[in-house]
Amino acid sequence: MSWQVENQEVINNIIENLKYKAALAPMAGYTDSAFRTLCMEYGAAYCVTEMVSAKGLVQRNHAARELLAITSEEMPCAVQLFSDEPESMARAVEFVVGEGALRPFMIDINCGCPARKVAGHGGGAALMKNPELAAAICRAAALHTTPNVPVSVKFRLGWDDDSRNAAEFAKRMEAAGASLLTVHGRTRAQMYAPPVDPAGIAEVKRAVQIPVIANGDIVDGFSAKRTLEETGCDGIMVGRGALGRPWVFAQINAYLKSGDKIPDPLPDERAALLLRHVRLLCQNKGDYLGMRQARKIAAHYFKGLRGAAELRSRAVRVADFAELEALVNEVLKT
């Protein structure tokens, strides 16, 4: 088809890189430049930006354009866009592939976000109720990208249990020009609560010829290998399992490659990584915004360890880096 990306070398490289690795999923409010940098250092196959509003880019919204900032340390990095109309998606893709010193290696279309502020306005997971519109949006992106910047689509199993249409949806995306698909193994109605359905993901994989990546409930090497075996997918993507645990990518890589089990870092190592994460946040966003972000990520680094509850309750009130550093050191001594 004329809108298909002619050069499949990028996709081939993605799949080869995913053989023993996992990708970092896009998560609003979390997968910013600082976190992407850490995950890539620990061996993520590739990363994806927080979802960016296509309409915001077209309207020259400063916040939307800031989300596009990518550094060389994060490459390969894909940009995820969401929209409820083809025209804004087309113009946004043209902007993304034509601007900036670093061009993303892939455009990812969000058809799975369950949040009301997105799905409630016809974007994200709501597009699974309107496959024709979703296909038109995908086709617009594929037509307006450039060679070597393929288009992927991330979606769920359906809107709810009464409308599971992931396999048919996948076929439509493939026909519309998508070169890769990522499936989160839950419906929109399920949000993130029940276990993922590997059979539903496997059905998508069987329905199409293009590569498929499985997403959901992958938290370590064992769950990564099990997901690959149960779904037959070409790769895996880690989301919430990486929060406060960028080292999970090194653990997954080792387990998939040789069966080795790398232990979690010791508390003092986690503390050092948390503080480095916050330094990067402050460097990228300024002290005020960086510390506000730090409040919600701090507890993730100490989850499951003694003192985590106290750190979580007190971290929401820290005002500056020195105060966070003192709090971390205090908790480590308890």
Helices and strands as residue ranges (DSSP letters): H 9-17, E 22-24, H 33-41, E 47-48, E 52-53, H 54-58, H 62-66, G 72-74, E 77-82, H 86-98, E 106-111, H 116-119, G 124-129, H 131-144, E 151-155, G 161-163, H 166-175, E 180-184, H 198-207, E 212-215, H 221-231, E 235-238, G 240-242, H 248-258, H 267-285, H 287-301, H 308-315, H 321-333
